[in-house]
Amino acid sequence: MRIMDRRQLLGLAAGLPLIAAAPTDPSDVRMAQFQSRGRDRPILVMEPTTRGGPMSGAAVMLLHGSGGLRSSFIAFHPEAVRYAAMGYLVTMPNYFSDARDAQQSDDTDWWARAVADAAAWTASQAGVQPGRLGALGYSRGGYLAAEVAVRETDIAAVVGVASAGNVPARQIVRKPPVLLIHADGDPVIPPRRTRQWAQTLRGAGVPVETIELDSNRHEFDAAQWTGIFDTADGFFRRTLAVSAG
C-alpha cells in the first residue's frame, strides 16, 4: 500500500486523467489493490483514526455511482473521515477500475463480481470482525451493494442511496437489512423503481427501511450528504452491532 498526494489519488486511483484538486485533503487515504477476474483492481482505504471508537471492528465499503470513483470521492471523502473517527474501517473500491471491459461496458455482472471481490477483501482486513461489514452505495453503486448482498458475500447491512435493484425474488438467498434513501422527485431513478425494489425485498423476507428526501435532484449537496451519512451511521450502529458477529 502507498499514500498518494492529492492529484495522484484523484487521478490514478480512479483510473482516469488527472483532475483539479478536491476541496478536501486526501492524505489520510491509502491506495491498495484487490483481485478480481485475475487482475489487480484499485481500492482506497481509510483506517480507523480512533481506537476504541463506537464502531471499532466494523467496516463500511462505499460504492461510487456511474460517474466513477473520481466523481463520488469528492462527496464521500469528508464523510469517510468522520466514519474513520468513529472507528470504522472505510474502503472505496474502483469497481470500474482501469479496465476497458469494465467502465465502458454495460455488463453489470462484471461490476457485481468486482464488488463481491472487494467486499471479501474488505472483510479480510485486520481488525474487521465477522458479520460487521456494511456497504453504502450511491446510484449504480447502490444497485450493486444490495444486489450483491442478497445473492452472495458477507455484507451484513446495506444502504442504497438514490438507487433501486433488479434481482428477482427467487434469486434472493440472503437477507441482510437494507435501508433505501432516495429523493421523492429523483429524475434519474424514479421513486416508483425504488419503492418496487423495496417491495420485492420485503416479499423475499429482507428487512427494509425507506426514507424519502424532499428533493427533485438525483445528486446531493454537501449538507445533504452529511445527513445521509448520519442516518446511515445510525442504521449501521443497529445492524452491525458487536452482537451481530
C-alpha positions in Angstrom: 0.0 0.0 0.0 1.1 3.6 -0.5 0.0 7.0 0.4 -0.6 9.3 -2.6 -0.7 13.0 -2.9 -4.0 14.7 -3.8 -3.6 14.8 -7.6 -2.2 11.3 -7.8 -5.1 10.0 -5.7 -7.9 11.6 -7.6 -6.3 10.7 -11.0 -4.6 7.3 -10.7 -6.9 5.7 -8.1 -9.9 6.4 -10.3 -8.1 5.1 -13.4 -8.9 8.4 -15.1 -6.9 11.5 -16.2 -5.8 13.9 -13.5 -8.3 16.5 -12.4 -8.3 19.6 -10.3 -7.7 19.1 -6.6 -10.7 18.2 -4.4 -11.8 20.6 -1.7 -10.6 18.1 0.9 -7.1 16.8 1.8 -7.0 13.0 1.0 -3.6 12.5 2.6 -5.2 10.1 5.1 -6.2 7.7 2.3 -4.2 4.8 1.1 -4.4 3.1 -2.2 -4.4 -0.7 -2.2 -5.4 -3.5 -4.6 -7.8 -6.3 -4.6 -8.0 -9.2 -7.0 -11.0 -9.6 -9.4 -11.1 -11.6 -12.6 -7.4 -12.3 -12.3 -6.3 -8.7 -12.2 -5.4 -6.2 -9.5 -8.0 -3.5 -9.0 -7.6 -0.3 -7.1 -9.3 0.3 -3.7 -8.9 3.3 -1.4 -8.6 2.6 2.3 -9.1 4.8 5.4 -8.0 3.2 8.6 -9.9 4.0 11.9 -8.4 7.1 13.5 -9.9 6.5 16.9 -9.0 3.4 18.9 -11.9 2.0 20.8 -14.4 4.2 18.9 -18.1 3.2 19.0 -17.8 1.3 15.7 -14.4 -0.3 16.1 -14.3 -3.6 14.4 -16.8 -2.6 11.8 -16.1 -1.8 8.1 -18.1 0.1 5.5 -17.5 -0.2 1.8 -18.5 2.9 -0.2 -19.5 2.3 -3.8 -19.4 5.1 -6.4 -22.0 5.9 -8.9 -21.9 5.6 -12.7 -19.7 8.7 -12.8 -16.9 6.6 -11.4 -14.8 6.8 -8.2 -13.3 10.2 -9.2 -16.7 11.8 -9.1 -18.0 10.2 -5.9 -14.8 10.5 -4.0 -15.3 14.3 -3.6 -18.6 13.7 -1.8 -17.5 10.5 0.0 -14.2 11.6 1.5 -15.2 14.2 4.2 -17.9 11.7 5.4 -15.4 8.8 5.4 -13.1 11.0 7.6 -16.0 11.2 10.1 -16.6 7.4 9.9 -12.9 6.7 10.5 -13.0 8.8 13.6 -15.9 6.6 14.9 -13.8 3.5 14.5 -15.0 2.2 11.1 -12.5 0.9 8.5 -13.7 2.5 5.3 -12.9 1.3 1.8 -13.8 2.7 -1.6 -13.2 0.2 -4.4 -13.0 1.4 -8.0 -15.2 -1.4 -9.4 -14.9 0.2 -12.9 -11.1 0.2 -12.4 -8.9 0.9 -15.4 -10.1 -2.0 -17.5 -11.8 -1.1 -20.8 -14.1 -4.0 -20.4 -15.5 -2.6 -17.1 -16.2 1.1 -17.3 -17.1 1.0 -21.0 -19.4 -2.0 -20.7 -23.0 -2.5 -19.7 -22.1 -5.9 -18.4 -23.2 -5.4 -14.8 -22.2 -9.0 -14.0 -18.6 -7.7 -14.4 -19.3 -4.9 -11.9 -21.1 -7.2 -9.5 -18.1 -9.6 -9.5 -15.7 -6.7 -8.7 -17.9 -5.5 -5.9 -18.2 -9.0 -4.4 -14.4 -9.4 -4.6 -13.9 -6.0 -3.0 -16.3 -7.0 -0.2 -14.3 -10.1 0.5 -11.1 -8.2 0.6 -12.5 -5.6 3.0 -13.9 -8.2 5.3 -10.5 -9.9 5.4 -8.6 -6.8 6.6 -7.0 -6.8 10.1 -9.4 -5.7 12.8 -12.6 -6.3 10.9 -14.8 -8.6 12.9 -17.0 -11.3 11.3 -20.5 -10.1 10.5 -19.6 -6.4 10.7 -19.2 -5.4 7.1 -21.7 -2.8 5.7 -22.0 -1.3 2.3 -23.2 2.1 1.2 -23.7 2.7 -2.5 -24.8 5.7 -4.5 -26.9 5.3 -7.7 -25.3 2.5 -9.7 -23.3 1.6 -6.5 -26.5 1.4 -4.5 -27.9 -1.1 -7.0 -24.8 -3.2 -6.8 -24.5 -3.0 -3.0 -27.9 -4.5 -2.5 -27.9 -6.9 -5.5 -24.6 -8.5 -4.4 -25.6 -8.6 -0.7 -28.8 -10.5 -1.3 -27.1 -13.1 -3.6 -23.7 -13.6 -2.1 -20.9 -12.1 0.1 -20.8 -11.4 3.8 -22.2 -7.9 3.5 -24.3 -7.7 6.7 -26.1 -4.4 6.1 -26.8 -2.2 3.0 -27.6 1.5 2.5 -28.7 2.2 -1.1 -28.8 5.9 -1.9 -30.7 7.1 -5.0 -30.9 3.6 -6.2 -33.1 0.5 -6.7 -32.4 -3.1 -7.7 -33.2 -5.7 -10.4 -32.8 -9.1 -8.6 -36.0 -11.2 -8.8 -37.3 -12.5 -5.5 -36.4 -16.2 -6.4 -32.7 -15.2 -6.6 -32.7 -13.5 -3.2 -30.9 -16.1 -1.0 -29.5 -13.8 1.7 -31.5 -11.3 3.9 -29.3 -8.5 5.2 -31.2 -5.5 6.4 -31.4 -2.8 3.8 -32.0 1.0 4.1 -33.1 2.8 0.9 -32.7 6.6 0.9 -34.0 8.4 -2.2 -35.4 11.7 -3.4 -39.1 11.9 -3.9 -38.6 13.7 -7.2 -35.4 11.9 -8.5 -35.4 12.4 -12.3 -32.9 9.6 -12.9 -34.1 6.8 -10.7 -37.9 7.3 -10.5 -39.2 6.9 -6.9 -41.5 4.1 -8.1 -38.5 2.0 -9.0 -37.1 2.4 -5.5 -40.5 1.5 -4.0 -40.8 -1.5 -6.3 -37.4 -2.7 -5.2 -38.3 -2.3 -1.5 -41.5 -4.3 -2.2 -39.5 -7.1 -3.9 -37.1 -7.3 -1.0 -39.8 -7.4 1.6 -41.6 -10.1 -0.3 -38.5 -12.2 -0.1 -38.2 -11.6 3.7 -35.5 -9.0 3.6 -35.9 -6.3 6.4 -36.2 -3.0 4.6 -36.4 0.6 5.7 -37.1 3.5 3.3 -36.5 7.2 3.7 -37.7 9.8 1.1 -36.0 13.1 0.9 -37.8 16.2 -0.3 -35.8 16.9 -3.5 -36.2 16.8 -7.2 -32.5 16.0 -7.9 -30.5 12.8 -8.3 -27.4 14.4 -6.9 -26.9 15.8 -3.3 -25.0 18.7 -1.9 -22.5 18.5 1.0 -25.1 19.2 3.7 -27.4 16.5 2.3 -24.6 14.0 2.1 -23.8 14.7 5.8 -27.4 14.0 6.7 -27.4 10.8 4.6 -24.2 9.6 6.3 -25.5 10.4 9.7 -28.7 8.4 9.0 -26.6 5.5 7.6 -24.4 5.6 10.7 -27.4 5.1 12.9 -28.5 2.2 10.7 -25.1 0.6 10.8 -24.8 1.0 14.6 -28.0 -1.1 14.9 -27.3 -3.6 12.2 -23.5 -4.0 12.7 -23.6 -4.1 16.4 -21.0 -6.3 18.1 -23.7 -8.9 18.9 -24.3 -9.3 15.2 -21.0 -11.2 14.9 
